[in-house]
Amino acid sequence: MNDESLEGSGLMFTARLNYTLVARNGLFLGISFTPFLYNGKIIPFGGFSFGKEF
């Protein structure tokens, strides 16, 4: 991260909102949102996943 106010050490809180869709043939697609709370600032972060269950 390039935010100078985030230098050093400290305590960071997080949570995750996640949604996963699984088809009958085993294919899945997921999306997630993971915000971080640090020094009163919310830092948004997220991702996605896809694949096949076996």
C-alpha positions, -999 to +999 in steps of 0.1 A: +000+000+000+012+035-008-006+052+020+020+069+043-004+070+072-004+031+073+033+028+081+044+010+113+025-017+133-009-017+147-042-036+150-063-042+119-098-055+119-115-073+090-146-092+080-156-110+049-188-110+028-187-140+004-211-155-022-204-188-039-225-203-067-221-241-073-236-258-104-247-294-104-217-304-126-193-292-099-183-259-114-182-230-089-179-192-090-173-170-060-170-133-052-159-118-019-155-083-003-131-080+025-128-044+040-101-037+065-105-012+093-073+005+104-069+037+124-105+047+115-099+042+078-118+016+057-095-001+032-116-020+006-103-053-007-119-082-025-115-110-049-131-138-070-127-175-075-137-201-100-130-237-105-144-273-103-151-294-073-139-330-074 
